[in-house]
Amino acid sequence: MDTKRFQAILHNLYTIVGEFETMFPGRPFTPDGHMVGSLGEALASYHYGLELLAPSKQTHDARKDGLLVQIKATQGTRVAFRSQPRHALVLKIHKDGSFEEVYNGPGDRIWPFFKGKRLPSNGQYQIGIARLRTLMNDVPDRERIPRIR
């Protein structure tokens, strides 16, 4: 993957989004859903050496050395989970095309946060990026997937 080109294309996408939002004040044109998820999967695959599974698999998106991984990407302040992944990699994508790792660790460190909560009508529990960053502080390096690029 040409990382400079990827980042430039992503930056161009957000420039176009900004133009639409200027043209139609008060109307958001933020990329979301499958597009952001796919961007996150592409970034994770390249930067962490993950093998992507077929799209729309339940719970896991990739594997690394036999470890199943769910990749979550956001441009906002929350991500959603339908079920407990074996391992979670959460990335925050920035408008300039860069990204940051928010959480990289076992899913069983996240899942207790949902205990006792009623499942929302859309079937997805949400958790804030700030909480994931706090949880990440307790994940030892040996439980993280190393970034290779």
Residue pairs with C-beta under 8 A, 6 or more apart in sequence:
1 42
1 46
3 46
3 149
6 42
6 43
6 97
7 96
7 97
7 98
8 97
9 97
10 39
10 93
10 96
10 97
11 95
11 96
11 97
13 31
14 31
14 95
14 96
14 97
17 29
17 30
17 31
20 27
20 29
21 27
21 28
21 29
30 75
31 39
31 75
32 75
36 73
36 74
36 75
36 93
37 71
37 72
37 73
38 55
39 73
39 93
40 71
40 72
40 73
40 74
40 91
40 93
40 99
41 52
41 61
41 62
41 71
41 73
43 73
43 91
43 93
43 99
44 50
44 61
44 62
44 69
44 71
44 89
44 91
45 51
45 52
45 62
46 149
47 147
47 148
47 149
48 64
48 89
48 145
48 146
48 147
48 148
49 64
49 148
49 149
50 62
50 63
50 64
50 69
50 71
50 89
50 145
51 62
51 63
51 64
52 61
52 62
53 60
53 61
53 62
53 63
58 82
58 83
59 68
59 70
59 82
59 83
59 84
59 85
60 68
60 69
60 70
60 85
60 86
61 69
61 70
61 71
62 68
62 69
62 71
63 69
64 145
67 86
67 87
67 145
68 85
68 86
68 87
69 85
69 86
69 87
69 88
69 89
69 145
70 81
70 85
70 86
70 87
70 88
70 89
70 107
71 89
71 90
71 91
72 79
72 80
72 81
72 88
72 89
72 90
72 91
73 79
73 90
73 91
73 92
73 93
73 99
74 90
74 91
74 92
74 93
74 102
74 129
75 92
75 93
75 94
75 95
76 129
77 128
77 129
77 130
78 126
78 127
78 128
78 129
79 90
79 126
79 127
79 129
79 132
80 122
80 124
80 125
80 126
80 127
81 88
81 107
81 110
81 111
81 114
81 124
81 125
81 126
81 127
82 123
82 124
82 125
84 107
84 108
84 110
84 111
85 107
86 106
86 107
87 105
87 106
87 107
87 145
88 103
88 104
88 105
88 106
88 107
88 110
89 101
89 103
89 104
89 145
90 101
90 102
90 103
90 104
90 129
90 132
91 99
91 100
91 101
91 102
92 99
92 100
92 102
92 129
93 99
94 100
101 136
101 147
102 129
102 132
102 133
102 136
103 110
103 132
103 133
103 135
103 136
103 139
104 136
104 139
104 144
104 145
105 135
105 136
105 139
105 143
105 144
106 139
106 143
109 135
109 138
109 139
110 127
110 132
110 135
113 125
113 127
113 131
113 135
114 125
114 127
117 125
119 125
120 126
